[in-house]
Amino acid sequence: MACLKTIAAAFVLMFAVTGAHAQSALQEILNGGVLKVGTTGDWNPMTIRDPASNSYTGYDIDVMSELAKDLGVEVEFVPTDWKTLVSGVTAGKYHMTGSASISPARAKVAGYSDSYFSLATVPLILAANGDKFKDWADLDKPEVTVAATLGTTQEKQVKDIFPNAQYKIVEAPARDFQEVLAGRADAHITSNVEASKLVEKYPQMMIVPVAQPKARTPVAMLLPQDDQVWINYVNTWIKLKQEAGFFDDLADKWQLTN
């Protein structure tokens, strides 16, 4: 496999010759020796922040660390939250984000890499209410409150999926599942990969055994919309890593359900 750092240098050289975009993030990363990545630290198993050490672990953290290694630079994880995830990219606070669901709203202002994984949405409830809620329709009732987290794709989904229910939107650092645990909401919706980790951590919760998950959505990295050189490099890196089985190995490591 060709050295990815050499590929990066080739992109920079091509860019310098054409003069199309003199301030590519790729050139800035290589010159500065640091890849800045925006991450929320609250999406298990993708990105988990340890408050005691202010360190991060997870699928996304492994992906970004590998990208930095192949670029020959250090990685710096920049704390963000869901409501400011996109604006952090557009304002130049970081060069890219970890995994984010692809949505038309986000694509209006930010660029995306190629996708390397996909998610689906499922509802969670307290296990004590398992006899009450067995499918989507059981939750779509006026007396039911469903929670979601501000800035996530589930914020919009909760309104589309449950037009007859009440919904509660919470803002980070609070999380939607906490509303269910505290009895302030009957259910919340999240990605299938996070749902399995939540049930593992909180055995008093359960995934509603719905006939089918909803809103299957590809995920990708958010990047500056007008920086095609940086987008091209990241997409080249993703393709090479897919061929090498890197993403498959990581999915196994973090027990992601695809």
C-alpha positions in Angstrom: 0.0 0.0 0.0 1.3 3.4 -0.9 2.4 5.6 2.0 -0.6 7.7 3.0 1.7 10.6 4.0 3.1 10.5 0.5 -0.4 10.7 -0.9 -1.1 13.7 1.4 2.0 15.4 0.1 1.0 14.7 -3.5 -2.4 16.4 -2.9 -0.7 19.4 -1.4 1.7 19.6 -4.4 -1.2 19.4 -6.8 -2.9 22.1 -4.9 0.0 24.4 -4.9 0.4 24.0 -8.7 -3.2 24.7 -9.5 -3.6 27.4 -6.9 -7.2 26.4 -6.5 -7.3 26.6 -2.7 -4.2 28.0 -1.0 -5.5 27.4 2.5 -6.4 23.7 2.5 -6.8 22.1 5.9 -4.5 19.3 4.6 -1.6 21.7 4.1 -2.3 23.3 7.5 -2.3 19.9 9.2 0.9 18.8 7.6 2.7 22.1 8.3 1.5 22.4 11.9 1.8 18.7 12.8 -1.6 18.5 14.4 -5.0 17.1 13.3 -7.8 18.8 15.3 -10.9 16.7 15.6 -14.2 17.9 17.1 -15.9 15.2 19.3 -18.7 15.2 21.8 -17.5 12.5 24.1 -21.0 11.4 25.0 -21.8 8.8 22.3 -20.9 5.3 23.5 -19.2 3.3 21.8 -18.2 6.0 19.2 -16.7 8.6 21.5 -16.5 8.4 25.3 -14.8 11.1 27.4 -13.3 10.2 30.8 -13.9 13.4 33.0 -11.2 12.4 35.4 -8.4 12.3 32.9 -10.1 14.3 30.1 -9.2 11.5 27.7 -11.3 9.9 25.0 -11.9 6.3 23.9 -14.2 4.7 21.3 -14.6 3.8 17.7 -14.2 7.4 16.4 -11.2 7.9 18.6 -9.5 4.9 17.1 -10.4 6.1 13.5 -9.1 9.6 14.1 -5.9 8.4 15.8 -5.2 6.1 12.9 -5.8 8.9 10.4 -3.4 11.2 12.3 -0.8 8.4 12.4 -1.0 7.9 8.6 -0.7 11.6 8.1 2.4 11.6 10.4 0.9 14.1 12.8 -0.5 14.3 16.3 -4.2 14.2 17.0 -5.9 16.8 19.2 -9.5 16.1 20.3 -11.5 19.3 20.6 -14.6 19.1 22.9 -17.8 20.1 21.3 -21.5 19.2 21.6 -24.2 18.2 19.2 -25.7 21.7 18.8 -22.3 23.2 17.8 -20.8 20.2 16.0 -21.4 21.7 12.5 -20.6 25.3 13.4 -17.2 24.2 14.9 -16.2 22.9 11.4 -17.5 26.0 9.6 -15.8 28.3 12.0 -12.5 26.4 11.8 -12.3 25.3 15.4 -11.3 21.9 14.2 -10.4 20.3 10.8 -13.1 17.6 10.9 -15.4 15.8 13.2 -15.7 12.1 14.2 -18.8 10.2 12.9 -21.9 12.2 12.3 -25.2 11.1 10.6 -25.5 12.4 7.1 -28.4 14.9 6.8 -29.5 17.4 4.2 -29.6 20.2 6.9 -25.9 19.6 7.8 -24.9 19.2 4.2 -26.2 22.8 3.4 -23.2 24.3 5.4 -20.6 21.5 5.8 -18.9 18.9 3.7 -19.0 15.2 4.3 -16.5 12.4 3.7 -17.6 9.2 2.1 -19.6 7.0 4.5 -18.0 4.0 6.2 -20.9 2.9 8.5 -24.7 3.2 8.8 -27.0 3.5 11.8 -30.7 3.0 12.5 -32.9 4.5 15.1 -34.6 2.5 17.9 -36.6 3.5 21.0 -35.6 2.7 24.6 -37.8 2.5 27.7 -37.7 1.4 31.3 -37.8 -2.4 31.4 -40.7 -2.1 33.9 -42.8 -0.7 31.0 -42.0 -3.6 28.6 -45.6 -4.8 28.6 -46.9 -1.3 27.8 -44.7 -0.5 24.8 -44.0 -3.2 22.2 -43.8 -1.3 18.9 -43.6 2.2 17.4 -47.4 2.8 17.5 -47.5 2.2 21.2 -45.3 5.2 21.7 -47.2 7.5 19.3 -49.9 8.5 21.7 -50.8 11.9 23.3 -50.1 10.7 26.8 -46.6 9.5 25.9 -43.5 11.7 26.2 -40.5 10.8 24.0 -37.1 12.5 24.6 -34.3 13.4 22.2 -31.0 15.4 22.5 -30.7 18.9 20.9 -28.6 18.9 17.8 -28.8 15.2 17.0 -30.6 13.7 14.0 -33.0 12.2 16.6 -34.2 15.7 17.4 -36.0 15.9 14.1 -36.8 12.2 13.9 -38.7 12.3 17.2 -41.1 14.8 15.8 -41.6 12.9 12.5 -41.9 9.4 14.0 -44.2 10.4 16.9 -46.6 13.2 15.6 -49.2 12.4 18.2 -46.9 12.1 21.2 -45.3 14.7 23.4 -41.6 15.2 22.9 -38.9 16.6 25.2 -35.7 18.0 23.7 -32.8 18.2 26.2 -29.5 20.1 25.8 -26.0 18.7 26.4 -24.5 17.9 28.8 -27.9 16.5 29.7 -28.9 13.5 27.6 -32.2 12.1 26.5 -31.8 8.7 28.2 -31.4 10.4 31.5 -35.0 11.7 31.2 -36.2 8.1 30.9 -34.2 6.9 33.9 -35.5 9.8 35.9 -39.1 9.2 34.9 -39.5 12.5 33.1 -40.0 10.8 29.7 -41.5 7.4 28.8 -39.0 6.7 26.0 -36.1 8.2 24.0 -34.7 7.3 20.6 -31.1 6.9 19.6 -28.9 4.9 17.3 -28.9 1.1 17.5 -25.2 1.1 18.4 -25.6 3.4 21.4 -28.8 1.6 22.4 -27.0 -1.7 23.0 -24.4 0.1 25.2 -27.0 1.9 27.2 -28.9 -1.3 28.1 -25.6 -2.9 29.0 -24.8 0.0 31.4 -28.3 0.5 32.7 -30.1 -2.9 33.0 -33.3 -1.2 34.1 -33.6 0.0 30.5 -34.6 -2.0 27.4 -34.8 -1.6 23.7 -38.4 -1.7 22.5 -38.7 -4.9 20.3 -40.0 -3.0 17.3 -40.7 -4.8 14.1 -38.1 -2.7 12.2 -35.7 0.1 13.2 -36.4 3.4 11.5 -34.4 6.1 9.7 -31.4 4.0 8.6 -28.7 6.6 8.0 -25.1 6.6 6.8 -22.5 8.2 8.9 -19.4 10.1 7.8 -17.0 12.8 8.9 -17.9 16.5 8.7 -15.3 18.6 6.9 -15.1 22.2 5.6 -17.5 22.3 2.6 -15.2 24.3 0.3 -12.0 22.4 0.9 -12.1 19.7 -1.8 -8.4 18.9 -1.4 -8.9 17.9 2.2 -12.2 16.0 1.4 -10.4 14.1 -1.4 -7.6 13.1 0.9 -9.9 11.8 3.6 -11.9 9.9 1.0 -8.8 8.3 -0.4 -7.8 7.3 3.1 -11.2 5.8 3.8 -11.1 3.7 0.6 -7.6 2.4 1.4 -8.6 1.5 5.0 -11.8 -0.2 3.8 -9.8 -2.4 1.5 -7.4 -3.2 4.3 -10.3 -4.3 6.6 -9.6 -1.5 9.1 -13.3 -0.5 9.6 -14.5 -4.1 9.8 -11.9 -4.8 12.5 -12.9 -1.7 14.5 -16.6 -2.7 14.3 -15.7 -6.0 15.8 -13.6 -4.4 18.5 -16.4 -2.1 19.6 -19.2 -4.6 19.0 -21.1 -2.3 16.6 -24.3 -3.6 15.3 -24.7 -2.7 11.6 
